[in-house]
Amino acid sequence: MATRTALRRALPSIRSAVTHPEQQLRFTRSFSTTIPSLAPTPSSSSTSAAPEYAIPDPSRPTHFGYETVTESEKRERVAGVFTSVAESYDRMNDLMSFGWHRVWKDHFVASLNPGFSPLTSGPDPRGPQHILDIAGGTGDIAFRMLHTAHNLNANPSVRVTISDINRAMLTVGKQRSTLLPASQQAALSFVEANAENLSQTRPLHPYPSPVEPTSHDSHGNQEQAFFDPATATASIPSSSVDLYTVAFGIRNFSNIPAALREAHRVLKPGGVFACLEFSKADRFPVFNALYKEWSFRAIPLIGQLVAADRDSYQYLVESIERFPSQAAFRDMIVDAGFVVAGQGYEDLTGGVAAIHKGMKPRV
Ligand SMILES: C[S@@+](CC[C@H](N)C(=O)[O-])C[C@H]1O[C@@H](n2cnc3c(N)ncnc32)[C@H](O)[C@@H]1O
C-alpha cells in the first residue's frame, strides 16, 4: 500500500520526464547504440518511413534456430513447431522451467499493474484500458491481466485481445478461457494475426484439433493451422492500444524490427510496449554453464519423452541462444521509436529471462 502511494506520487514526474521532448531525445540518444547487422539510417527512430530491414520480405535470410532460412520459411516452420506443441505446451512449460515461467509471468503482469495505470490511461487510472497480448498462445498472460485488472484492481473496464499467428495455440487458449469467470470471458477476444503486420487480422476461426496438421473448411478445402493473410478481414487500428504485451513470442518472429514498428503503430501515444523473453545469463559464468547444459541436453530429451517431439524443443532452445542480448534488444526497441527509462530492461533469474519496456512518446 505504501509502495503504491509512493508510486502514485512519483508518477506525474516520471510521466513528464519521459514525455518532455528534450528528455525523450536524451533517453533515445543515451540508449540508441547501433546494432551492426541492423545499422539504422539517421531517420530510423522516426516513425515516418520504415527502414528496409523493418519491412517484411519473404525472401530475406533469417535464422530458424541454428539454420539460415528465408523469412517466409521461418514463419511456416515456426507455425509447424507451435501446431505440434500446442496441446502439450502448458505441461512442457512447467517441466522445462521447473515452474519458473509462472513466477516470471506473475512478476511481468504485476509490474504492469493492469487496471490501474496512470501511464497508459486517461486522468482516471481506473479507466478503460485495451491490452493487446501478442503471440498470446494459450492465454497465460491475458488471463493474468484480466485477473489483476478485474479482481485485484476492481476495474472491469479492462479488455484484452489475445493475438497469435497460430490457430492451434489460440484454440487451446480459447478452450482454457471457458474456466474464467463470465465477466472475464466477456472482456476477452481472440484474433489471428502475424505480429509483423497487424493491419491484417481475423477473429479466431477455431481449429478442430491442434494435433491434426491440417483441417478442412466448409467447402472441403484444406486449411492451414496458422494464419493466412488472404482471409484477413480486419485491421488493428493505429493508436488504439494502451498496453502491448508479448511473452516468449518475439524470438520466434521472422522480422523483429517489423513487429516492433507495428507495436509502435497500434499503441496510443503514452502507451506501453512490454516484452518478457528469454535472455542472456552470461554475467554469471558458472550458473550460465549449468543452465546451458540443462537447456541443450535435458529440454530436447524431455520434449522427446513427454511430447514425442524432440525437434520442436531443439528449435526452442536454439532460438533462445540466437536471441539478442538484453542491451541489443533494448536498442532495437529504441530504434523502433520507443523511449525507455533507466537501462530499459529488468533481468529475471540472473538474466535467464528479461523484461523490456518502452513507451510510445506522446508527441
Ligand atoms: C512460446 S509461445 C508463448 C505463448 C504465451 N505468450 C506464453 O507466454 O505462454 C510463442 C507463441 O508465439 C507465436 N508466434 C510465433 N510467431 C508469431 C508471429 N509472427 N506473429 C504472432 N505470433 C507468433 C506462436 O504461435 C506461439 O503461440
PDBQT file of the ligand as one rigid body, heavy atoms in Angstrom, charges set to zero:
ROOT
HETATM    1  C1  LIG A 401       6.349 -19.816 -26.647  1.00  0.00    +0.000 C 
HETATM    2  S1  LIG A 401       4.737 -19.361 -27.184  1.00  0.00    +0.000 S 
HETATM    3  C2  LIG A 401       4.288 -18.137 -26.000  1.00  0.00    +0.000 C 
HETATM    4  C3  LIG A 401       2.833 -18.145 -25.674  1.00  0.00    +0.000 C 
HETATM    5  C4  LIG A 401       2.410 -17.248 -24.500  1.00  0.00    +0.000 C 
HETATM    6  N1  LIG A 401       2.695 -15.850 -24.783  1.00  0.00    +0.000 N 
HETATM    7  C5  LIG A 401       3.054 -17.674 -23.215  1.00  0.00    +0.000 C 
HETATM    8  O1  LIG A 401       3.844 -16.891 -22.662  1.00  0.00    +0.000 OA
HETATM    9  O2  LIG A 401       2.783 -18.765 -22.740  1.00  0.00    +0.000 OA
HETATM   10  C6  LIG A 401       5.127 -18.398 -28.611  1.00  0.00    +0.000 C 
HETATM   11  C7  LIG A 401       3.921 -18.005 -29.439  1.00  0.00    +0.000 C 
HETATM   12  O3  LIG A 401       4.358 -17.111 -30.468  1.00  0.00    +0.000 OA
HETATM   13  C8  LIG A 401       3.509 -17.313 -31.572  1.00  0.00    +0.000 C 
HETATM   14  N2  LIG A 401       4.116 -16.695 -32.766  1.00  0.00    +0.000 N 
HETATM   15  C9  LIG A 401       5.226 -17.073 -33.427  1.00  0.00    +0.000 A 
HETATM   16  N3  LIG A 401       5.453 -16.273 -34.478  1.00  0.00    +0.000 NA
HETATM   17  C10 LIG A 401       4.460 -15.346 -34.477  1.00  0.00    +0.000 A 
HETATM   18  C11 LIG A 401       4.162 -14.215 -35.306  1.00  0.00    +0.000 A 
HETATM   19  N4  LIG A 401       4.932 -13.876 -36.350  1.00  0.00    +0.000 N 
HETATM   20  N5  LIG A 401       3.082 -13.478 -35.001  1.00  0.00    +0.000 NA
HETATM   21  C12 LIG A 401       2.294 -13.793 -33.933  1.00  0.00    +0.000 A 
HETATM   22  N6  LIG A 401       2.525 -14.845 -33.124  1.00  0.00    +0.000 NA
HETATM   23  C13 LIG A 401       3.595 -15.609 -33.391  1.00  0.00    +0.000 A 
HETATM   24  C14 LIG A 401       3.395 -18.814 -31.628  1.00  0.00    +0.000 C 
HETATM   25  O4  LIG A 401       2.337 -19.240 -32.445  1.00  0.00    +0.000 OA
HETATM   26  C15 LIG A 401       3.236 -19.169 -30.160  1.00  0.00    +0.000 C 
HETATM   27  O5  LIG A 401       1.894 -19.234 -29.779  1.00  0.00    +0.000 OA
ENDROOT
TORSDOF 0
